[in-house]
Amino acid sequence: MDNGNLPVTNDPTAITAGSDKPSRSPSINIPNVVTVGRVFLAIFTLPLLWMVPDAMKWTAFGLTIFVIWADGIDGYLARKLNQTSKLGGILDIAGDRVVEMAYWIAFAALGWIPVWVPLLFLVRGTFVDAIRAHAVEQGYTAFGKNTMMQTAIGKFLVASNFSRFTYAVVKAVAFCLIVGAHTALGAQMGLESIALFFVYFSCVFCVIRGLPVILESSSVFRHEG
């Protein structure tokens, strides 16, 4: 997920102005450990959703908040400790995808959301990440001043801090509300309909942010022989 006050990330393409290149840092450093650690924490958290006692689901609720919060911590630490790296950027994006898909698949397996939801995110993520991977080879980046996005609307929907932050918040709220809705308290409060609203809002946002990458990908392949 794209997260942060202004989206904080371990991705070197989003380094603040004044630093043209990510600094060299060891592969095993604190930001990368945090990135990988949140993936394992998410995988540890998801089995709790299958447990009957509400206490287990509320534990999962709290851990989910921490998993989401940790997505911003790795980027903050990378800049604070001057440990930004290309590997860190790759791990950050891969970690986001694993955590996101793990939650969507778990929710679908439990019957809490339709199966087409994780399929939508899977298809969109696969195509967008493939295009971005090729864009990197051509000298472009997903975000930042060298973004592959060419139009103003594309830059706003895909690369702007506002869009990335809003998308991250919508998904975070959807994850937490879906878990909370399937507790006794959540059922009494009628959280399920609100949770599903944020799930479907996330789906719409997912498509809206993915289409510009696909439609503007001609710039990435322009110099292909």
C-alpha positions in Angstrom: 0.0 0.0 0.0 1.1 3.6 -0.6 1.3 5.1 2.8 2.5 7.9 4.9 1.8 11.5 5.9 2.9 12.4 2.4 3.3 8.8 1.1 6.3 7.5 3.0 8.1 4.7 1.1 11.3 2.8 0.9 11.0 3.3 -2.9 14.1 5.2 -4.2 11.9 6.7 -6.9 10.1 8.7 -4.3 13.1 10.2 -2.6 12.7 13.9 -1.8 14.3 16.6 -3.9 18.0 17.3 -3.5 18.9 13.6 -3.7 19.1 12.4 -7.4 20.1 8.9 -6.5 19.4 6.5 -3.6 22.4 6.1 -1.4 24.3 2.8 -1.3 23.4 0.7 1.8 23.7 -2.9 2.8 21.0 -5.3 1.6 20.3 -6.2 5.2 19.4 -3.0 7.0 16.7 -1.8 9.4 14.2 -0.5 6.7 14.4 -3.7 4.7 14.0 -5.8 7.9 10.9 -3.8 8.7 9.5 -4.3 5.2 10.0 -8.1 5.3 8.9 -8.2 8.9 5.5 -6.7 8.2 4.9 -9.4 5.5 5.5 -12.1 8.0 3.4 -10.3 10.6 0.5 -10.2 8.1 0.8 -13.9 7.4 0.8 -14.6 11.1 -2.2 -12.4 11.6 -4.5 -13.8 8.9 -5.1 -17.3 10.6 -6.6 -15.5 13.5 -9.6 -14.5 11.3 -10.7 -18.1 11.2 -10.8 -18.4 15.0 -14.2 -18.2 16.6 -13.5 -16.1 19.7 -14.0 -12.4 19.0 -10.9 -11.8 21.0 -8.9 -13.4 18.2 -10.5 -11.2 15.6 -9.9 -8.1 17.6 -6.3 -9.2 18.0 -6.2 -9.5 14.2 -7.8 -6.0 14.0 -5.0 -4.5 16.1 -2.2 -6.3 14.3 -3.7 -5.2 10.9 -3.5 -1.6 12.0 0.2 -2.2 12.9 0.9 -3.9 9.6 -0.6 -0.9 7.7 1.3 1.5 9.9 4.6 -0.3 9.4 4.3 0.4 5.7 5.2 4.0 6.4 7.8 3.2 8.9 10.2 1.5 6.5 10.3 4.5 4.2 10.8 6.9 7.2 13.7 4.8 8.5 15.2 4.5 5.1 15.5 8.3 4.8 16.2 9.0 8.4 19.1 6.5 8.4 20.2 7.3 4.9 19.6 3.7 3.9 17.5 4.1 0.7 18.3 1.5 -2.0 16.9 0.0 -5.1 16.6 -3.3 -3.3 14.6 -1.5 -0.6 12.3 0.0 -3.3 11.7 -3.5 -4.8 11.1 -5.1 -1.4 8.6 -2.3 -0.5 6.5 -2.7 -3.6 6.7 -6.6 -3.4 5.8 -6.4 0.3 2.8 -4.2 -0.4 1.5 -6.6 -3.1 1.9 -9.7 -0.8 0.2 -8.1 2.2 -2.6 -6.6 0.0 -3.3 -9.9 -1.9 -3.0 -12.0 1.3 -5.8 -10.0 3.0 -8.1 -9.9 -0.1 -7.7 -13.7 -0.6 -8.3 -14.4 3.1 -11.4 -12.3 3.1 -12.7 -14.0 0.0 -11.9 -17.5 1.4 -13.9 -16.6 4.5 -16.8 -15.5 2.3 -16.6 -12.0 3.6 -16.1 -10.4 0.1 -16.8 -11.7 -3.4 -14.1 -13.7 -5.1 -13.9 -11.2 -8.0 -12.4 -8.6 -5.6 -9.0 -10.4 -5.2 -9.1 -11.4 -8.9 -9.5 -7.7 -9.8 -6.5 -6.7 -7.7 -4.4 -9.6 -9.0 -5.0 -8.8 -12.7 -4.6 -5.1 -12.3 -1.4 -5.5 -10.1 0.2 -8.0 -12.5 -0.2 -5.9 -15.6 0.7 -2.6 -13.9 3.8 -4.0 -12.2 4.9 -5.6 -15.5 4.7 -2.3 -17.3 6.5 -0.5 -14.5 9.2 -3.1 -14.5 9.9 -2.4 -18.1 9.6 1.3 -17.5 12.5 1.1 -15.0 14.7 -0.5 -17.7 13.9 2.5 -19.9 14.9 5.0 -17.2 11.4 5.8 -16.0 10.0 5.5 -12.5 6.6 4.8 -11.1 6.5 8.1 -9.2 8.7 11.1 -8.7 10.1 13.5 -11.3 11.0 10.7 -13.8 7.6 9.1 -13.7 6.4 7.3 -16.8 3.1 9.1 -16.6 2.9 11.7 -19.4 -0.4 13.5 -19.0 -1.5 15.8 -16.2 -4.5 13.6 -15.3 -2.2 10.5 -15.3 0.3 12.1 -13.0 -2.5 13.2 -10.7 -4.3 9.8 -10.5 -1.2 7.6 -10.4 1.8 9.6 -9.1 0.5 12.4 -6.9 0.9 12.2 -3.2 -2.8 13.0 -2.8 -3.9 10.0 -4.9 -1.5 7.6 -3.4 -2.3 8.6 0.2 -6.0 8.5 -0.4 -5.8 5.1 -2.0 -3.8 3.7 0.9 -6.2 5.1 3.5 -9.3 3.7 1.6 -7.7 0.2 1.5 -6.6 0.4 5.2 -10.1 1.4 6.3 -11.6 -1.4 4.2 -9.2 -4.0 5.8 -9.9 -2.9 9.3 -13.7 -2.6 8.9 -14.0 -6.0 7.3 -12.3 -7.6 10.3 -14.3 -5.6 12.8 -17.6 -6.2 11.0 -17.3 -9.9 11.7 -17.3 -9.6 15.4 -20.3 -9.5 17.7 -19.9 -5.8 18.4 -19.3 -5.1 14.7 -22.5 -6.9 13.7 -24.5 -5.0 16.3 -23.1 -1.7 14.9 -23.9 -2.7 11.4 -20.4 -2.3 10.2 -20.6 -4.8 7.3 -22.4 -2.5 4.9 -19.9 0.3 5.6 -17.0 -2.1 5.3 -18.3 -3.4 1.9 -18.6 0.2 0.7 -14.9 0.8 1.3 -14.1 -2.5 -0.3 -15.9 -1.6 -3.5 -14.5 2.0 -3.3 -11.1 0.4 -3.2 -11.9 -1.6 -6.3 -13.0 1.5 -8.2 -9.9 3.4 -7.0 -7.8 0.4 -8.1 -9.1 0.5 -11.6 -9.0 4.3 -11.9 -5.3 4.3 -10.8 -4.4 1.4 -13.0 -5.9 2.4 -16.3 -3.6 5.5 -16.9 -0.6 3.3 -16.5 -1.8 0.9 -19.2 -3.1 3.7 -21.5 0.1 5.7 -21.3 2.4 2.8 -21.5 3.2 3.6 -25.2 5.9 6.0 -24.0 7.7 3.0 -22.3 7.6 1.0 -25.5 8.2 3.8 -28.0 11.8 3.0 -28.6 11.3 -0.7 -29.0 12.9 -2.1 -32.1 
